[in-house]
Amino acid sequence: MNLKEFWNNYKGAMIGIIVAILILVTRLHDLILAMVVLVLGALIGNYVQQNKEEVKTKLKAFIDKM
């Protein structure tokens, strides 16, 4: 296998590794994790707001099981 074939077969993995190394070296993973937590919190809050009765029923059933 020559270098061009190797590059064509594995360029996605190589680019992913390079991006992961850059994220780890620059400590951006802390910022990315914080952004993910914020987005998940917003999505969960929005879901609860839109489906109050359903969430209340499911939560009550969960607590009753305990």
C-alpha positions as CSV (number, residue, x, y, z in Angstrom):
1,M,0.0,0.0,0.0
2,N,1.5,3.3,-1.0
3,L,1.2,6.6,0.9
4,K,-1.6,8.0,-1.2
5,E,-3.8,4.9,-0.6
6,F,-3.1,5.0,3.1
7,W,-4.0,8.7,3.2
8,N,-7.2,8.2,1.3
9,N,-8.3,5.3,3.6
10,Y,-7.4,6.9,6.9
11,K,-7.5,10.7,6.5
12,G,-10.6,11.0,8.6
13,A,-9.0,9.2,11.5
14,M,-5.8,11.2,11.2
15,I,-7.7,14.5,11.1
16,G,-9.7,13.4,14.1
17,I,-6.6,12.5,16.0
18,I,-5.0,15.9,15.2
19,V,-8.1,17.8,16.3
20,A,-8.3,15.7,19.5
21,I,-4.6,16.5,20.3
22,L,-5.2,20.2,19.7
23,I,-8.2,20.2,22.0
24,L,-6.3,18.4,24.7
25,V,-3.2,20.6,24.4
26,T,-5.1,23.9,24.5
27,R,-7.4,22.6,27.3
28,L,-10.5,23.5,25.2
29,H,-12.1,20.3,26.5
30,D,-13.1,22.1,29.6
31,L,-14.9,24.8,27.6
32,I,-16.5,22.2,25.3
33,L,-17.7,20.2,28.3
34,A,-19.2,23.4,29.8
35,M,-20.9,24.2,26.6
36,V,-22.4,20.7,26.3
37,V,-23.7,20.9,29.9
38,L,-25.3,24.3,29.2
39,V,-27.0,23.1,26.0
40,L,-28.2,19.9,27.7
41,G,-29.6,22.0,30.6
42,A,-31.4,24.3,28.2
43,L,-32.9,21.4,26.3
44,I,-34.0,19.6,29.4
45,G,-35.5,22.8,30.8
46,N,-37.3,23.5,27.6
47,Y,-38.7,19.9,27.5
48,V,-40.0,20.2,31.1
49,Q,-41.5,23.6,30.3
50,Q,-43.3,22.2,27.2
51,N,-44.5,19.0,28.9
52,K,-45.2,19.9,32.5
53,E,-48.0,17.5,33.1
54,E,-46.3,14.5,31.5
55,V,-43.1,15.2,33.4
56,K,-45.0,15.6,36.7
57,T,-46.8,12.3,36.1
58,K,-43.6,10.4,35.3
59,L,-41.8,12.0,38.2
60,K,-44.6,11.1,40.6
61,A,-44.6,7.5,39.3
62,F,-40.8,7.3,39.7
63,I,-40.9,8.6,43.3
64,D,-43.7,6.2,44.2
65,K,-41.6,3.3,43.0
66,M,-38.9,4.3,45.5
